Amino acid sequence: MTIEFDLAQIIERNEKIVSGKRVLYVKQEPEKYSQNLLIVMSAHNHGEKYMALRSFLSKQTCDLLFITDPKNTWYLDDDNGATYQTIISYFTKNYESRNVFLFGSSMSGYGAILHALKLNHNAIASNPQINLDITKDYSWPELVEHISSIKGNHTNIEKIAPFIWKDSAVYIIHGHDDIDTINASLLLNAVPNNRKLIIQTVDSDAHTFYFGKNVDYVFDVISMLSIFRTKLDLSTTVNDLATESSNLKKMLRAERTQLNIVDPYRSLNISENAVSWQERYLHEELGKLVHFANIGLYTGSKLSGGTCFYDGRGWRLISTPYEMSDNLIAGNEFITQGVISALTNNAYFNDYWWIRNEAESSVTISGAHNFCEIVISEAKNKNIYINSSIPSNIDVAEIQGQYLTFTADIYTSEGEVSLTLGGVGDVGYHHKNSEKNTPGTWSRLVIFEQFTSIKQSHKDRIFVRFNLATDGKPKVIRIKNACLAIGYFPMGFTE
């Protein structure tokens, strides 16, 4: 049914000037506020026209606020959006934050998402821009000109999303035009702590406003986002499950994000036609040679790559991208003066290695340059390990933001041994443990860890560890080929 109304009269009665800008605020019922507020933001080149005004008023199911950006500033004006945030806040004070929805397309889609995230509201966006610098590479001349006229006074949303995204629920609809797929992927790949994001792709190569006069769909999306934001709010449950370990992981993740660190273990973003280590399961054929692009030593912030072959059980590195000089603990020899059996807790058994032996279990150690034998005849405590740190003369400045890989070949007569690689950074101690060996045969153990920050002066700034008795069993342990190198070698090193 078509609803007849006088647009000129509605504008005359409801238009206001706030912070120097014309806005139109129309309640669904004049005497009270509705539960939801939809803010409709006019798109690029709309001038002072309120976008889809007649369509939204004819299907109105909540209070409406129409705002414009006649200068085409992506709702940034000349103050990086402060004035628009003031306007939005002026009208949203009578609504719960979760019940406010900003809607826009293309330019105003950017504004809708940006201001929704900053003010903890929700956003509905058709073909939005996310990064204005990248957008220029895929835009037509007029759009490039208008983005350039902002003169760099803008924010690229995916850069700040990890730090400002609180509870906002965001819905994006986009087509296959490069400008739209690139921008959608940028937001999808952002890593906020709590992301509520729905992305719908339509089979269209046009950069356009898909809804046209069919604004019913926008109100339907509001209903969907309301459920998404409230019913799936797991923050209380998540907080109840928080542990010291998970809090540390959160701080390390924040550190990675803050430093914009390239992370081969968590990212598949490598060049076209290259094979990533995460895709190795697709290539497991006996004897097959595969060059993985995202492993190896670092060249700047990128990895050199490395060639491996599949031996039927796992992958083996056959290229030789490193030398012994790359081994940070090459000088930390296992050499001992004969067999040492009086091993008290925290005692050094040579200049490089010490033992944690709190209950003073019966442990003897003998060692050579690249070989160590440990005999545990009685394990009174499961927390028995030997530990070493990188030499103090190694400059760790170039290591920050990069992976280190620690690997060794392990034999046990029975029971298990694992490796630990860790360090001390701005967030304190952090470490990771390897898988455990297979007793009765030599096993190559590998562990890798990313070092986002390193306390240069701390004695444990980077350390390695052999965990000897987590199973509580007596055993004979043999260790050889211990190596710690700067790089990502998830398959271990070549002998």
LUMKE-830008 format. One record per residue (C-alpha): x, y, z; residue in one letter. Coordinates in nm, 2 decimals. Layout:
N
> east | north | up | residu
> X | Y | Z | A
...
//
This chain:
495
> east | north | up | residu
> 0.00 | 0.00 | 0.00 | M
> 0.13 | 0.34 | -0.10 | T
> 0.14 | 0.59 | 0.19 | I
> 0.08 | 0.95 | 0.08 | E
> 0.26 | 1.23 | 0.26 | F
> 0.40 | 1.58 | 0.19 | D
> 0.78 | 1.56 | 0.20 | L
> 0.82 | 1.93 | 0.20 | A
> 0.60 | 1.96 | 0.51 | Q
> 0.78 | 1.67 | 0.68 | I
> 1.12 | 1.85 | 0.62 | I
> 0.98 | 2.18 | 0.73 | E
> 0.86 | 2.03 | 1.06 | R
> 1.15 | 1.81 | 1.14 | N
> 1.47 | 1.95 | 0.99 | E
> 1.72 | 2.09 | 1.24 | K
> 2.06 | 2.26 | 1.23 | I
> 2.31 | 2.08 | 1.45 | V
> 2.68 | 2.17 | 1.47 | S
> 2.63 | 2.38 | 1.16 | G
> 2.48 | 2.10 | 0.95 | K
> 2.13 | 2.03 | 0.83 | R
> 1.98 | 1.71 | 0.95 | V
> 1.63 | 1.56 | 0.94 | L
> 1.50 | 1.37 | 1.25 | Y
> 1.16 | 1.20 | 1.21 | V
> 1.02 | 0.99 | 1.49 | K
> 0.79 | 0.70 | 1.42 | Q
> 0.55 | 0.83 | 1.68 | E
> 0.59 | 1.20 | 1.76 | P
> 0.52 | 1.17 | 2.13 | E
> 0.78 | 0.90 | 2.22 | K
> 1.11 | 0.75 | 2.11 | Y
> 1.10 | 0.41 | 1.94 | S
> 1.33 | 0.14 | 2.05 | Q
> 1.56 | 0.16 | 1.74 | N
> 1.71 | 0.46 | 1.56 | L
> 1.82 | 0.42 | 1.20 | L
> 2.06 | 0.69 | 1.08 | I
> 2.05 | 0.71 | 0.70 | V
> 2.37 | 0.87 | 0.55 | M
> 2.35 | 1.01 | 0.20 | S
> 2.59 | 0.87 | -0.05 | A
> 2.86 | 1.02 | -0.27 | H
> 2.74 | 1.32 | -0.49 | N
> 2.40 | 1.34 | -0.32 | H
> 2.48 | 1.69 | -0.22 | G
> 2.23 | 1.81 | 0.05 | E
> 1.96 | 1.55 | -0.06 | K
> 1.85 | 1.30 | 0.20 | Y
> 1.91 | 0.96 | 0.06 | M
> 1.60 | 0.74 | -0.02 | A
> 1.39 | 0.98 | 0.20 | L
> 1.05 | 0.89 | 0.05 | R
> 1.13 | 0.51 | 0.05 | S
> 1.24 | 0.50 | 0.42 | F
> 0.95 | 0.72 | 0.53 | L
> 0.69 | 0.51 | 0.35 | S
> 0.82 | 0.19 | 0.52 | K
> 0.92 | 0.35 | 0.85 | Q
> 0.94 | 0.10 | 1.14 | T
> 1.16 | 0.30 | 1.38 | C
> 1.28 | 0.66 | 1.44 | D
> 1.49 | 0.80 | 1.15 | L
> 1.78 | 1.04 | 1.13 | L
> 1.89 | 1.16 | 0.79 | F
> 2.24 | 1.33 | 0.75 | I
> 2.43 | 1.44 | 0.45 | T
> 2.79 | 1.51 | 0.34 | D
> 2.76 | 1.76 | 0.05 | P
> 3.14 | 1.81 | 0.04 | K
> 3.20 | 1.44 | -0.02 | N
> 3.45 | 1.41 | 0.27 | T
> 3.35 | 1.05 | 0.36 | W
> 3.18 | 1.19 | 0.67 | Y
> 3.51 | 1.32 | 0.80 | L
> 3.46 | 1.69 | 0.72 | D
> 3.78 | 1.87 | 0.81 | D
> 3.82 | 1.73 | 1.16 | D
> 3.84 | 1.36 | 1.09 | N
> 3.48 | 1.30 | 1.17 | G
> 3.45 | 1.48 | 1.51 | A
> 3.16 | 1.70 | 1.40 | T
> 2.96 | 1.41 | 1.26 | Y
> 3.02 | 1.21 | 1.58 | Q
> 2.89 | 1.51 | 1.78 | T
> 2.58 | 1.52 | 1.56 | I
> 2.52 | 1.15 | 1.60 | I
> 2.57 | 1.16 | 1.97 | S
> 2.33 | 1.45 | 2.01 | Y
> 2.04 | 1.23 | 1.87 | F
> 2.14 | 0.89 | 2.01 | T
> 2.14 | 0.99 | 2.38 | K
> 1.78 | 0.87 | 2.41 | N
> 1.86 | 0.53 | 2.27 | Y
> 2.06 | 0.23 | 2.39 | E
> 2.38 | 0.21 | 2.20 | S
> 2.29 | -0.14 | 2.07 | R
> 1.97 | -0.01 | 1.92 | N
> 2.14 | 0.25 | 1.69 | V
> 2.21 | 0.16 | 1.33 | F
> 2.40 | 0.36 | 1.08 | L
> 2.32 | 0.29 | 0.71 | F
> 2.52 | 0.40 | 0.41 | G
> 2.64 | 0.31 | 0.06 | S
> 2.99 | 0.34 | -0.08 | S
> 3.12 | 0.67 | 0.06 | M
> 2.86 | 0.68 | 0.33 | S
> 2.91 | 0.31 | 0.39 | G
> 3.26 | 0.40 | 0.51 | Y
> 3.11 | 0.67 | 0.73 | G
> 2.85 | 0.43 | 0.87 | A
> 3.11 | 0.17 | 0.97 | I
> 3.37 | 0.42 | 1.10 | L
> 3.13 | 0.61 | 1.32 | H
> 2.94 | 0.29 | 1.43 | A
> 3.27 | 0.14 | 1.56 | L
> 3.39 | 0.46 | 1.72 | K
> 3.05 | 0.51 | 1.90 | L
> 2.98 | 0.14 | 1.96 | N
> 2.67 | 0.14 | 1.75 | H
> 2.58 | -0.09 | 1.45 | N
> 2.64 | -0.05 | 1.08 | A
> 2.46 | -0.16 | 0.76 | I
> 2.67 | -0.08 | 0.45 | A
> 2.64 | -0.14 | 0.08 | S
> 2.97 | -0.16 | -0.11 | N
> 3.15 | 0.04 | 0.16 | P
> 3.51 | 0.17 | 0.13 | Q
> 3.73 | 0.06 | 0.42 | I
> 4.08 | 0.19 | 0.33 | N
> 4.07 | 0.51 | 0.13 | L
> 4.43 | 0.49 | 0.02 | D
> 4.38 | 0.14 | -0.13 | I
> 4.04 | 0.24 | -0.28 | T
> 4.21 | 0.50 | -0.50 | K
> 4.39 | 0.21 | -0.69 | D
> 4.05 | 0.07 | -0.79 | Y
> 3.84 | 0.39 | -0.84 | S
> 3.72 | 0.60 | -1.13 | W
> 3.88 | 0.94 | -1.17 | P
> 3.62 | 1.15 | -0.99 | E
> 3.63 | 0.93 | -0.68 | L
> 4.01 | 0.94 | -0.68 | V
> 3.99 | 1.32 | -0.70 | E
> 3.75 | 1.35 | -0.41 | H
> 3.95 | 1.11 | -0.19 | I
> 4.26 | 1.31 | -0.27 | S
> 4.09 | 1.63 | -0.18 | S
> 4.07 | 1.50 | 0.18 | I
> 4.45 | 1.54 | 0.18 | K
> 4.53 | 1.24 | 0.40 | G
> 4.30 | 1.36 | 0.68 | N
> 4.13 | 1.03 | 0.71 | H
> 4.13 | 0.70 | 0.89 | T
> 4.17 | 0.36 | 0.73 | N
> 3.91 | 0.15 | 0.92 | I
> 4.09 | -0.19 | 0.92 | E
> 4.39 | -0.02 | 1.09 | K
> 4.19 | 0.10 | 1.39 | I
> 3.92 | -0.17 | 1.40 | A
> 4.13 | -0.40 | 1.63 | P
> 4.15 | -0.12 | 1.89 | F
> 3.81 | 0.04 | 1.88 | I
> 3.57 | -0.25 | 1.79 | W
> 3.37 | -0.32 | 2.10 | K
> 3.02 | -0.47 | 2.06 | D
> 2.92 | -0.33 | 1.72 | S
> 2.74 | -0.56 | 1.48 | A
> 2.82 | -0.48 | 1.12 | V
> 2.65 | -0.61 | 0.80 | Y
> 2.81 | -0.56 | 0.46 | I
> 2.66 | -0.64 | 0.12 | I
> 2.89 | -0.61 | -0.18 | H
> 2.93 | -0.73 | -0.54 | G
> 3.23 | -0.85 | -0.74 | H
> 3.37 | -0.52 | -0.85 | D
> 3.74 | -0.51 | -0.74 | D
> 3.68 | -0.19 | -0.53 | I
> 3.42 | -0.37 | -0.33 | D
> 3.58 | -0.72 | -0.29 | T
> 3.91 | -0.56 | -0.18 | I
> 3.75 | -0.34 | 0.08 | N
> 3.53 | -0.62 | 0.22 | A
> 3.83 | -0.84 | 0.26 | S
> 4.02 | -0.57 | 0.45 | L
> 3.76 | -0.56 | 0.72 | L
> 3.72 | -0.94 | 0.72 | L
> 4.09 | -0.97 | 0.79 | N
> 4.11 | -0.72 | 1.07 | A
> 4.16 | -0.88 | 1.41 | V
> 3.95 | -0.71 | 1.68 | P
> 3.90 | -0.89 | 2.01 | N
> 3.52 | -0.91 | 1.96 | N
> 3.40 | -0.90 | 1.60 | R
> 3.04 | -0.93 | 1.50 | K
> 3.05 | -0.91 | 1.12 | L
> 2.81 | -1.05 | 0.85 | I
> 2.92 | -1.02 | 0.48 | I
> 2.68 | -1.10 | 0.20 | Q
> 2.81 | -1.12 | -0.16 | T
> 2.57 | -1.07 | -0.45 | V
> 2.63 | -1.18 | -0.80 | D
> 2.68 | -0.83 | -0.95 | S
> 2.98 | -0.66 | -1.10 | D
> 2.82 | -0.31 | -1.05 | A
> 2.93 | -0.07 | -0.78 | H
> 2.58 | 0.04 | -0.69 | T
> 2.32 | 0.09 | -0.42 | F
> 2.16 | -0.25 | -0.43 | Y
> 1.84 | -0.17 | -0.23 | F
> 1.69 | 0.09 | -0.45 | G
> 1.34 | 0.16 | -0.32 | K
> 1.33 | -0.18 | -0.15 | N
> 1.43 | -0.05 | 0.19 | V
> 1.23 | -0.32 | 0.37 | D
> 1.55 | -0.52 | 0.35 | Y
> 1.73 | -0.26 | 0.56 | V
> 1.47 | -0.29 | 0.83 | F
> 1.50 | -0.67 | 0.81 | D
> 1.88 | -0.64 | 0.86 | V
> 1.82 | -0.43 | 1.16 | I
> 1.62 | -0.71 | 1.32 | S
> 1.89 | -0.96 | 1.23 | M
> 2.17 | -0.74 | 1.38 | L
> 1.97 | -0.69 | 1.69 | S
> 1.96 | -1.06 | 1.75 | I
> 2.32 | -1.10 | 1.65 | F
> 2.43 | -0.83 | 1.89 | R
> 2.22 | -0.92 | 2.20 | T
> 2.16 | -1.30 | 2.18 | K
> 2.51 | -1.39 | 2.08 | L
> 2.68 | -1.16 | 2.34 | D
> 2.92 | -1.41 | 2.49 | L
> 3.13 | -1.16 | 2.68 | S
> 3.02 | -1.27 | 3.02 | T
> 3.09 | -1.64 | 2.95 | T
> 3.42 | -1.56 | 2.78 | V
> 3.53 | -1.35 | 3.08 | N
> 3.43 | -1.63 | 3.32 | D
> 3.66 | -1.86 | 3.13 | L
> 3.95 | -1.62 | 3.12 | A
> 4.28 | -1.76 | 3.26 | T
> 4.63 | -1.62 | 3.31 | E
> 4.73 | -1.81 | 2.99 | S
> 4.45 | -1.67 | 2.78 | S
> 4.51 | -1.32 | 2.91 | N
> 4.88 | -1.35 | 2.81 | L
> 4.78 | -1.47 | 2.46 | K
> 4.55 | -1.17 | 2.43 | K
> 4.83 | -0.93 | 2.52 | M
> 5.06 | -1.10 | 2.27 | L
> 4.79 | -1.08 | 2.00 | R
> 4.75 | -0.71 | 2.08 | A
> 5.12 | -0.66 | 2.05 | E
> 5.13 | -0.83 | 1.71 | R
> 4.84 | -0.62 | 1.59 | T
> 4.99 | -0.29 | 1.72 | Q
> 5.32 | -0.36 | 1.55 | L
> 5.14 | -0.48 | 1.23 | N
> 5.36 | -0.78 | 1.22 | I
> 5.35 | -1.03 | 0.93 | V
> 5.27 | -1.37 | 1.07 | D
> 5.32 | -1.67 | 0.84 | P
> 5.17 | -1.91 | 1.09 | Y
> 4.84 | -1.73 | 1.10 | R
> 4.82 | -1.59 | 0.74 | S
> 4.77 | -1.75 | 0.40 | L
> 4.84 | -1.42 | 0.22 | N
> 5.12 | -1.52 | -0.01 | I
> 5.18 | -1.46 | -0.38 | S
> 4.96 | -1.62 | -0.64 | E
> 5.06 | -1.97 | -0.76 | N
> 5.29 | -2.02 | -0.45 | A
> 5.23 | -2.30 | -0.20 | V
> 5.19 | -2.21 | 0.17 | S
> 5.29 | -2.45 | 0.45 | W
> 4.93 | -2.46 | 0.57 | Q
> 4.84 | -2.63 | 0.23 | E
> 5.09 | -2.91 | 0.28 | R
> 4.82 | -3.17 | 0.33 | Y
> 4.72 | -3.13 | -0.03 | L
> 5.07 | -3.24 | -0.15 | H
> 5.14 | -3.55 | 0.07 | E
> 5.28 | -3.79 | -0.19 | E
> 5.58 | -4.01 | -0.11 | L
> 5.90 | -3.84 | -0.23 | G
> 5.72 | -3.54 | -0.37 | K
> 5.93 | -3.22 | -0.37 | L
> 5.74 | -2.90 | -0.28 | V
> 5.86 | -2.54 | -0.24 | H
> 5.68 | -2.37 | 0.04 | F
> 5.68 | -1.99 | 0.01 | A
> 5.62 | -1.90 | 0.37 | N
> 5.89 | -2.09 | 0.55 | I
> 6.27 | -2.04 | 0.59 | G
> 6.49 | -1.75 | 0.70 | L
> 6.39 | -1.39 | 0.70 | Y
> 6.49 | -1.14 | 0.43 | T
> 6.37 | -0.82 | 0.58 | G
> 6.02 | -0.90 | 0.70 | S
> 5.96 | -1.18 | 0.44 | K
> 6.06 | -1.54 | 0.45 | L
> 6.30 | -1.70 | 0.20 | S
> 6.09 | -2.01 | 0.13 | G
> 6.23 | -2.36 | 0.13 | G
> 6.20 | -2.69 | -0.05 | T
> 6.08 | -3.00 | 0.13 | C
> 5.99 | -3.36 | 0.05 | F
> 5.73 | -3.59 | 0.20 | Y
> 5.88 | -3.91 | 0.35 | D
> 5.55 | -4.09 | 0.42 | G
> 5.53 | -3.97 | 0.78 | R
> 5.61 | -3.60 | 0.75 | G
> 5.79 | -3.33 | 0.56 | W
> 6.17 | -3.30 | 0.55 | R
> 6.37 | -2.99 | 0.46 | L
> 6.61 | -3.06 | 0.18 | I
> 6.72 | -2.71 | 0.08 | S
> 7.00 | -2.57 | 0.30 | T
> 6.89 | -2.21 | 0.37 | P
> 7.09 | -2.17 | 0.69 | Y
> 7.44 | -2.24 | 0.82 | E
> 7.56 | -2.33 | 1.16 | M
> 7.64 | -1.96 | 1.22 | S
> 7.26 | -1.91 | 1.21 | D
> 7.23 | -2.13 | 1.52 | N
> 7.19 | -1.89 | 1.81 | L
> 7.29 | -2.16 | 2.06 | I
> 7.57 | -2.31 | 1.86 | A
> 7.81 | -2.21 | 2.14 | G
> 7.59 | -2.35 | 2.42 | N
> 7.76 | -2.69 | 2.42 | E
> 7.65 | -2.99 | 2.63 | F
> 8.02 | -3.06 | 2.73 | I
> 8.06 | -3.18 | 3.09 | T
> 8.37 | -3.29 | 3.28 | Q
> 8.28 | -3.65 | 3.31 | G
> 7.95 | -3.77 | 3.45 | V
> 7.77 | -3.53 | 3.68 | I
> 7.53 | -3.68 | 3.94 | S
> 7.51 | -3.43 | 4.22 | A
> 7.26 | -3.21 | 4.05 | L
> 7.09 | -2.98 | 4.30 | T
> 6.81 | -2.75 | 4.20 | N
> 6.90 | -2.46 | 3.97 | N
> 7.26 | -2.58 | 3.95 | A
> 7.46 | -2.51 | 3.63 | Y
> 7.62 | -2.83 | 3.50 | F
> 7.84 | -2.62 | 3.26 | N
> 7.87 | -2.26 | 3.16 | D
> 7.55 | -2.27 | 2.95 | Y
> 7.30 | -2.51 | 3.09 | W
> 7.12 | -2.54 | 3.43 | W
> 6.87 | -2.79 | 3.57 | I
> 6.54 | -2.75 | 3.75 | R
> 6.54 | -3.03 | 4.00 | N
> 6.33 | -2.91 | 4.29 | E
> 6.29 | -3.24 | 4.47 | A
> 6.65 | -3.34 | 4.39 | E
> 6.56 | -3.64 | 4.19 | S
> 6.83 | -3.89 | 4.09 | S
> 6.96 | -3.74 | 3.77 | V
> 7.30 | -3.79 | 3.60 | T
> 7.43 | -3.60 | 3.30 | I
> 7.71 | -3.65 | 3.06 | S
> 7.77 | -3.44 | 2.75 | G
> 7.98 | -3.37 | 2.44 | A
> 7.98 | -3.08 | 2.19 | H
> 7.65 | -3.17 | 2.02 | N
> 7.53 | -3.46 | 2.23 | F
> 7.39 | -3.50 | 2.58 | C
> 7.28 | -3.81 | 2.78 | E
> 7.06 | -3.78 | 3.08 | I
> 6.97 | -4.06 | 3.31 | V
> 6.67 | -4.02 | 3.55 | I
> 6.68 | -4.33 | 3.78 | S
> 6.41 | -4.18 | 4.00 | E
> 6.17 | -3.89 | 3.93 | A
> 6.06 | -3.74 | 4.26 | K
> 5.90 | -3.45 | 4.07 | N
> 5.75 | -3.40 | 3.73 | K
> 5.90 | -3.05 | 3.69 | N
> 6.25 | -3.16 | 3.59 | I
> 6.41 | -2.98 | 3.29 | Y
> 6.74 | -2.84 | 3.16 | I
> 6.74 | -2.48 | 3.04 | N
> 6.97 | -2.24 | 2.85 | S
> 6.94 | -1.88 | 2.72 | S
> 7.09 | -1.72 | 2.42 | I
> 7.43 | -1.56 | 2.48 | P
> 7.43 | -1.20 | 2.61 | S
> 7.63 | -1.07 | 2.31 | N
> 7.35 | -1.15 | 2.06 | I
> 7.17 | -0.83 | 1.96 | D
> 6.80 | -0.91 | 1.97 | V
> 6.68 | -0.59 | 1.80 | A
> 6.65 | -0.76 | 1.46 | E
> 6.46 | -1.05 | 1.61 | I
> 6.16 | -0.85 | 1.73 | Q
> 5.85 | -0.94 | 1.53 | G
> 6.00 | -1.25 | 1.38 | Q
> 5.98 | -1.62 | 1.45 | Y
> 6.24 | -1.84 | 1.61 | L
> 6.25 | -2.21 | 1.56 | T
> 6.40 | -2.45 | 1.81 | F
> 6.45 | -2.81 | 1.71 | T
> 6.64 | -3.11 | 1.84 | A
> 6.66 | -3.49 | 1.79 | D
> 6.55 | -3.68 | 2.10 | I
> 6.57 | -4.05 | 2.21 | Y
> 6.42 | -4.19 | 2.53 | T
> 6.43 | -4.54 | 2.65 | S
> 6.07 | -4.49 | 2.76 | E
> 5.83 | -4.20 | 2.84 | G
> 5.83 | -3.86 | 2.70 | E
> 6.03 | -3.54 | 2.65 | V
> 5.92 | -3.21 | 2.50 | S
> 6.08 | -2.88 | 2.40 | L
> 6.00 | -2.53 | 2.52 | T
> 6.09 | -2.21 | 2.35 | L
> 6.01 | -1.88 | 2.53 | G
> 6.13 | -1.54 | 2.63 | G
> 6.06 | -1.22 | 2.82 | V
> 5.90 | -0.92 | 2.65 | G
> 5.69 | -0.62 | 2.74 | D
> 5.40 | -0.85 | 2.84 | V
> 5.63 | -1.07 | 3.06 | G
> 5.72 | -1.43 | 3.03 | Y
> 5.58 | -1.63 | 2.74 | H
> 5.65 | -1.97 | 2.59 | H
> 5.53 | -2.26 | 2.38 | K
> 5.58 | -2.63 | 2.41 | N
> 5.65 | -2.88 | 2.13 | S
> 5.48 | -3.22 | 2.08 | E
> 5.63 | -3.51 | 2.26 | K
> 5.87 | -3.77 | 2.13 | N
> 5.80 | -4.13 | 2.05 | T
> 5.99 | -4.35 | 2.30 | P
> 6.23 | -4.62 | 2.17 | G
> 6.33 | -4.43 | 1.85 | T
> 6.48 | -4.10 | 1.76 | W
> 6.23 | -3.83 | 1.72 | S
> 6.28 | -3.48 | 1.57 | R
> 6.09 | -3.23 | 1.79 | L
> 6.02 | -2.87 | 1.67 | V
> 5.87 | -2.57 | 1.83 | I
> 5.84 | -2.21 | 1.69 | F
> 5.75 | -1.89 | 1.86 | E
> 5.71 | -1.53 | 1.75 | Q
> 5.89 | -1.27 | 1.95 | F
> 5.70 | -0.94 | 1.93 | T
> 5.91 | -0.77 | 2.20 | S
> 6.22 | -0.88 | 2.38 | I
> 6.37 | -0.75 | 2.71 | K
> 6.73 | -0.71 | 2.60 | Q
> 6.87 | -0.69 | 2.95 | S
> 6.68 | -0.99 | 3.10 | H
> 6.87 | -1.31 | 3.15 | K
> 6.58 | -1.52 | 3.01 | D
> 6.51 | -1.28 | 2.72 | R
> 6.51 | -1.59 | 2.49 | I
> 6.54 | -1.93 | 2.64 | F
> 6.52 | -2.30 | 2.54 | V
> 6.43 | -2.59 | 2.75 | R
> 6.41 | -2.97 | 2.75 | F
> 6.12 | -3.10 | 2.97 | N
> 6.24 | -3.44 | 3.10 | L
> 5.99 | -3.59 | 3.33 | A
> 5.64 | -3.46 | 3.28 | T
> 5.52 | -3.82 | 3.28 | D
> 5.70 | -3.90 | 3.61 | G
> 5.89 | -4.20 | 3.46 | K
> 6.25 | -4.29 | 3.50 | P
> 6.43 | -4.30 | 3.16 | K
> 6.74 | -4.26 | 2.96 | V
> 6.73 | -3.94 | 2.74 | I
> 6.97 | -3.87 | 2.45 | R
> 6.97 | -3.53 | 2.28 | I
> 7.16 | -3.42 | 1.97 | K
> 7.14 | -3.15 | 1.69 | N
> 6.99 | -2.88 | 1.92 | A
> 6.94 | -2.57 | 1.71 | C
> 6.78 | -2.24 | 1.75 | L
> 6.75 | -2.02 | 1.44 | A
> 6.57 | -1.70 | 1.34 | I
> 6.31 | -1.82 | 1.09 | G
> 6.00 | -2.03 | 1.05 | Y
> 6.09 | -2.40 | 1.01 | F
> 5.78 | -2.60 | 1.13 | P
> 5.93 | -2.92 | 0.98 | M
> 6.26 | -2.87 | 1.17 | G
> 6.60 | -2.83 | 1.02 | F
> 6.81 | -3.05 | 0.79 | T
> 7.08 | -3.25 | 0.95 | E
//
